[in-house]
């Protein structure tokens, strides 16, 4: 069966255009939560006019289907726990997704300094095992770069890495001694 040719949204009657835009938004929201800006950009890419976008996004917002604050809180929890991202990196990601800077900062503020430091330690411990037999300076440089890409401040990263390298060196020395005995 042949597909009907695609009709640009501007050529559709207003009711059809709104219905098509709503279908697109619902399909996107079914996959994962989205920000208003993500939905707006998707609709613009598909050729929908500003009035249709704003009307639909307003209705979705009032219905509670699109909420940038809830999105930001969920995003922060997920990305910090699963990707190990720092507060700085989380705010930057949320801003790229169109979340207001104040909302992004407030959501990222849920990650306290202690939690951020603990996550940095866990990341360093995981990475230490895969570094192989590199000298301490190389390990330090690689780990600093790794944590920097996750958005961790240099001072925190340096302190955590130094402490974990010391701990790792003590453990490997103890293991070496145990093998010799």
SULGI-V700456 format. One record per residue. RES is the residue in three letters. OMEGA is omega as a letter, one per 20 degrees, with the letter a starting at -180 (999 if undefined). D_FIRST is the distance of its C-alpha to the first C-alpha in Angstrom with 1 decimal. Layout:
BEGIN
res: {RES:RES}
omega: {OMEGA:OMEGA}
d_first: {D_FIRST:D_FIRST}
END
This chain:
BEGIN
res: {UNK:UNK:UNK:UNK:UNK:UNK:UNK:UNK:UNK:UNK:UNK:UNK:UNK:UNK:UNK:UNK:UNK:UNK:UNK:UNK:UNK:UNK:UNK:UNK:UNK:UNK:UNK:UNK:UNK:UNK:UNK:UNK:UNK:UNK:UNK:UNK:UNK:UNK:UNK:UNK:UNK:UNK:UNK:UNK:UNK:UNK:UNK:UNK:UNK:UNK:UNK:UNK:UNK:UNK:UNK:UNK:UNK:UNK:UNK:UNK:UNK:UNK:UNK:UNK:UNK:UNK:UNK:UNK:UNK:UNK:UNK:UNK:UNK:UNK:UNK:UNK:UNK:UNK:UNK:UNK:UNK:UNK:UNK:UNK:UNK:UNK:UNK:UNK:UNK:UNK:UNK:UNK:UNK:UNK:UNK:UNK:UNK:UNK:UNK:UNK:UNK:UNK:UNK:UNK:UNK:UNK:UNK:UNK:UNK:UNK:UNK:UNK:UNK:UNK:UNK:UNK:UNK:UNK:UNK:UNK:UNK:UNK:UNK:UNK:UNK:UNK:UNK:UNK:UNK:UNK:UNK:UNK:UNK:UNK:UNK:UNK:UNK:UNK:UNK:UNK:UNK:UNK:UNK:UNK:UNK:UNK:UNK:UNK:UNK:UNK:UNK:UNK:UNK:UNK:UNK:UNK:UNK:UNK:UNK:UNK:UNK:UNK:UNK:UNK:UNK:UNK:UNK:UNK:UNK:UNK:UNK:UNK:UNK:UNK:UNK:UNK:UNK:UNK:UNK:UNK:UNK}
omega: {a:r:r:r:r:r:r:a:a:a:r:r:a:a:r:a:r:a:r:r:r:r:r:a:a:r:r:a:r:a:r:r:a:r:r:a:r:r:r:a:r:r:r:r:a:r:r:a:a:a:r:a:a:r:a:a:r:r:r:r:r:r:r:a:r:a:a:r:r:r:a:r:r:a:a:a:a:a:r:a:a:a:r:a:r:r:a:a:r:r:a:r:a:r:r:r:r:r:r:a:a:r:r:a:r:r:a:r:r:r:a:a:a:r:r:r:r:r:r:r:r:r:a:r:r:a:a:a:a:a:r:a:r:r:a:a:r:r:r:a:a:a:r:r:r:a:r:r:r:r:a:r:a:a:r:a:a:a:a:a:r:a:a:r:r:r:a:r:r:r:a:r:r:r:r:r:a:a:a:a:999}
d_first: {0.0:3.8:6.6:9.4:12.4:15.1:18.0:21.4:23.2:26.0:23.9:22.9:25.3:27.7:26.5:22.9:24.3:26.5:23.9:21.6:24.8:25.8:22.6:23.2:26.8:26.1:23.8:26.5:29.2:27.6:27.9:31.6:34.0:34.0:36.6:36.2:36.3:33.5:31.2:32.6:31.9:28.3:27.7:29.6:27.5:24.3:26.2:27.5:30.9:34.1:34.5:31.2:31.9:35.5:34.8:32.2:34.4:37.4:35.7:34.5:38.1:39.7:37.5:38.7:35.3:36.4:40.0:41.2:44.5:42.8:40.4:43.4:45.3:42.5:41.9:45.6:46.0:43.1:43.7:47.4:47.2:44.4:44.9:48.6:48.3:51.4:51.8:51.7:48.4:46.9:47.9:46.5:43.1:43.0:44.0:41.2:38.8:40.3:42.7:46.0:48.8:51.0:48.4:47.7:51.4:52.0:49.2:50.5:54.0:53.1:53.5:57.3:59.4:60.2:56.6:55.8:58.7:57.8:54.2:55.7:58.0:55.2:53.2:56.3:57.1:53.7:53.8:57.4:56.6:54.1:56.6:58.5:62.0:62.0:65.1:65.5:65.0:61.7:60.5:61.6:59.8:56.5:56.7:57.6:54.6:52.4:53.7:53.6:49.8:49.5:51.6:54.9:58.1:60.2:63.3:61.5:59.7:62.9:64.9:62.3:61.8:65.6:66.2:63.4:64.6:68.1:66.9:64.7:67.6:69.9:67.5:67.0:70.7:71.3:68.7:70.4:73.7:72.5:71.1:74.5:76.5}
END
